[in-house]
Amino acid sequence: MTRRGLLAPAAAVLAAACSPLGALNALGPRDSGVRRIATGVAYGDDPRQRMDILAPTQTPDRPWPVLVFFYGGGWDSGERVQYRWAAHALAARGFVVAIPDYRIVPTVRFPAFIEDAAAATARAGQLAGQYGGDPARLGVVGHSAGAHLAMMIALDRRYMAAAGAPALIRAAAGLAGPYDFLPLDVASSINAFGRAPDPTLTQPVTFVRADAPPLWLGHGIDDRVVHAEDTTILCQRMTAAGGRCEAKLYPGLDHADLIATFSPLFRKKAPVLQDVTAFLQRELA
């Protein structure tokens, strides 16, 4: 991107940002009161079509709301094991959380990874009751490329309809996501979306609608990977279409910071986790 969206050095910056984020899984402290209740749950035949499920340890008065968390990585990298700490932080706040892997570039290209996001979400809804969750109160959350996936399946009706669960998603949250990044002029976006016959169908902003699930969008003002303008534009267009959207910009935070604040190590930098979970708890109440 030149004016907005992914910036020119995105691939290199993403690689540098994701390594320390992955290290948080092995080295960082975590909130208490969470257990991993399922590992490697299949939602398709491909080895990457697997997910882990975490839940609070306490017994609830009623089933927990359910979240599906999608990590980032420029649509060409990432593994769920590197981001369990982020799913752990969400589960500690009263959610059953599924964290799936999904197929990535160059093995696949658009729209395969979005189809995977929809399939994983539908499967999480099917299984939620087994793990103490309520599929009638399900939301999706993502960071970076994962935020793109979350917004695409929340806004473009075709994906969840094809997965057999057209009305499953009740709320969606995006952290530092690319939502309006045409023209495709960065390697990561060209590789992922360059073969799309109609590039506008790769963009979340194309699918804003009045009857979409409510959105919460957060972005760091110092983000040099994805412009904060993407969050502003999507939220403005969603509102103009008659939908519901909340946007929050965080001074002093960059691309990796926004999700790193889910870790107890960096939580004092900004109340991102508090803000996003307050939205999800309210909308999925």
Secondary structure, DSSP 8 states (H G I E B T S, - for coil): --SSSB-TTHHHHHHHHHHHHHHHHHHS---SSEEEEEEEEESSSSTT-EEEEEEESS--SS-EEEEEEE--STTS---GGGGHHHHHHHHTTT-EEEEE----TTT--TTHHHHHHHHHHHHHHHHGGGGTEEEEEEEEEEETHHHHHHHHHHH-HHHHHHTT-TT-EEEEEEES------S--SHHHHHHHTT-SSGGGG-GGGG--TTS--EEEEEETT-SSB-THHHHHHHHHHHHTT--EEEEEETT--HHHHHHTTSTTTGGG--HHHHHHHHHHHHT-
